[in-house]
Amino acid sequence: MLNTTRRGVLYPNPDRSDRDDIAVHIGYIAAAVDVDVLFNQGTDANRLAAAHQASGGRFWWSTDTQLLWWDDGTTWWQVQTPQLSVPNTQVANYTLVLTDSTKTVEMNLAGANTVTIPPNVQTAFPLGTTVNIAQLGAGQTTLTPGSGVTIRSYNNNLRLAGQYAMCSVIKRATDIWWAAGNLVQ
């Protein structure tokens, strides 16, 4: 377990071996900021159907998407969990899925390939979702918008610059995404 002397907050093990203790860890954080906290887990659909906690202070672990959420009393906010940012290596053209959130999609192909960002009606990523994309193989990776999707990037660059280049895509609105990183035309 990792410790910090600042306010006595304890953090989970990087290898996630103490996952069963996550409610305790969140309790330590809540005690440090003096907030009443609830911790729930279940599917993302159950989270969306649950009533907001009147004064906020609820964490929710979505067991199907493996995302952590914070309820401020009116809105659910995704909590970035970098320890979950594990690689998802692909060897064919690929379309992003919900479980790619906070992960790195590695494209390991010898030839040109695409990563498609699906429309919201197909895959409803929460606003603010971030997905990292890396070109692991020699084949150039191109970001491709699904039907009705807009990808905003500097100079409309949507191709990774070469092997080992990376970019991030961030959902800004229903079918609008930002793309930034080692991108070229």
Secondary structure, 3 states (H helix, E strand, C coil): CEECCHHHCEECCCCCCCHHHHHHHHHHHHHHHCCCCEEEEECHHHHHHCCCCCCCCEEEEECCCCEEEEECCCCEEEECCHHHCCEEEECCCEECCHHHCCCEEEECCCCCEEEEECCCCCCCCCCCCEEEEEECCCCCEEEEECCCCEEECHHHCCEECCCCCEEEEEEEECCEEEEEECEEC
